[in-house]
Structures are given as structure tokens and as C-alpha cells.
Amino acid sequence: MMNYNDACHKAYDYFKDNLGVIGLSTATENDEKWFFSAGKDSDKRIGNVIISLSKETGNIEMVDLLSDEGYETLKVSHKVEISQEYLG
């Protein structure tokens, strides 16, 4: 089982290593996953990537915002505070 701080660290590293974006801008959760987007919260972004991390396994998946399932999953997730060290 992955804890929230480890999930933030993993998401931070994922965005930095794969997209060249430093910092997390949003974090939400449901019972099974955490969801993260990268960058500064004040930045205007088109086509921003959102990833999910499984609370059970820590596996990362891309969230398809164009699908009904992806959109609805995020719509019912709850906002989580991001530690200062991971903010963009």
C-alpha cells in the first residue's frame, strides 16, 4: 500500500522525468487512486496531462479526460493538499 507522500514524490518525478515539468499543481483522490496534474496552478494549460496512482500498487496510468469514465472519475474525486516541497 502506497502512502500519500510517496505518491506525491512518485508523481513529481514522473512529470519531471517524462514531461520536463517541475512541480504538482493539483491533487485529488477517490477510494482507490490519487490523481495529479503538473506545473504551477496559476499557469494556463491546454491539454494538461493528469495521471492516476493506485493506492494499492503505486502503478501510474494516464487519465483520459475525453472519455466519460475519465471525466466522471475526476468529477467525483476530492481535493487533497499538496505539500510545499512538491508544488510547482
C-alpha positions as CSV (number, residue, x, y, z in Angstrom):
1,M,0.0,0.0,0.0
2,M,1.4,3.4,-1.0
3,N,1.1,6.4,1.3
4,Y,0.2,9.9,0.1
5,N,3.6,11.4,0.5
6,D,5.2,8.6,-1.5
7,A,2.5,9.1,-4.2
8,C,3.3,12.8,-4.4
9,H,7.0,12.1,-4.8
10,K,6.4,9.5,-7.5
11,A,4.1,11.8,-9.4
12,Y,6.6,14.7,-9.1
13,D,9.4,12.5,-10.5
14,Y,7.1,11.2,-13.3
15,F,6.3,14.7,-14.6
16,K,9.9,15.9,-14.2
17,D,11.4,12.9,-16.0
18,N,8.8,12.3,-18.7
19,L,7.4,15.8,-19.5
20,G,10.1,18.1,-18.2
21,V,7.6,19.8,-15.9
22,I,8.6,20.7,-12.4
23,G,6.0,20.5,-9.6
24,L,2.5,19.4,-9.0
25,S,-0.5,21.8,-9.4
26,T,-3.5,19.7,-8.3
27,A,-4.1,16.5,-6.3
28,T,-7.4,14.7,-5.8
29,E,-8.4,11.3,-4.6
30,N,-11.0,8.7,-4.5
31,D,-11.1,5.4,-2.6
32,E,-8.7,3.6,-5.0
33,K,-6.5,6.3,-6.6
34,W,-4.8,9.6,-6.3
35,F,-4.9,12.0,-9.3
36,F,-2.2,14.6,-10.1
37,S,-1.5,17.3,-12.7
38,A,1.8,19.1,-13.1
39,G,3.0,22.7,-13.3
40,K,2.1,25.9,-11.5
41,D,-1.5,26.2,-10.5
42,S,-1.6,29.7,-12.0
43,D,-0.3,28.6,-15.4
44,K,-2.8,28.4,-18.2
45,R,-2.5,25.0,-19.8
46,I,-4.2,23.4,-22.8
47,G,-4.1,19.6,-23.0
48,N,-2.6,19.2,-19.5
49,V,-1.8,15.6,-18.5
50,I,-3.4,14.0,-15.5
51,I,-2.1,10.8,-14.1
52,S,-3.5,8.4,-11.5
53,L,-1.6,6.4,-9.0
54,S,-3.1,3.3,-7.5
55,K,-3.2,3.4,-3.7
56,E,-2.7,-0.3,-3.6
57,T,0.1,-0.9,-6.1
58,G,1.5,2.6,-6.9
59,N,1.0,2.0,-10.7
60,I,0.7,5.1,-12.8
61,E,-1.9,5.5,-15.5
62,M,-2.8,8.4,-17.8
63,V,-6.4,9.7,-17.3
64,D,-8.3,10.1,-20.5
65,L,-10.2,13.3,-19.9
66,L,-12.1,12.9,-23.2
67,S,-13.7,9.7,-22.1
68,D,-16.9,9.7,-20.0
69,E,-15.2,7.4,-17.5
70,G,-12.1,9.6,-17.0
71,Y,-14.2,12.8,-16.7
72,E,-16.7,11.3,-14.2
73,T,-13.9,9.7,-12.1
74,L,-12.2,13.1,-11.7
75,K,-15.6,14.9,-11.2
76,V,-16.3,12.8,-8.0
77,S,-12.7,12.9,-6.6
78,H,-11.9,15.0,-3.6
79,K,-9.2,17.7,-3.4
80,V,-6.1,16.9,-1.4
81,E,-3.5,19.4,-0.1
82,I,-0.1,19.2,-1.8
83,S,3.0,19.6,0.4
84,Q,5.0,22.7,-0.3
85,E,8.0,20.7,-1.4
86,Y,6.1,19.3,-4.4
87,L,4.3,22.4,-5.5
88,G,5.1,23.9,-8.9
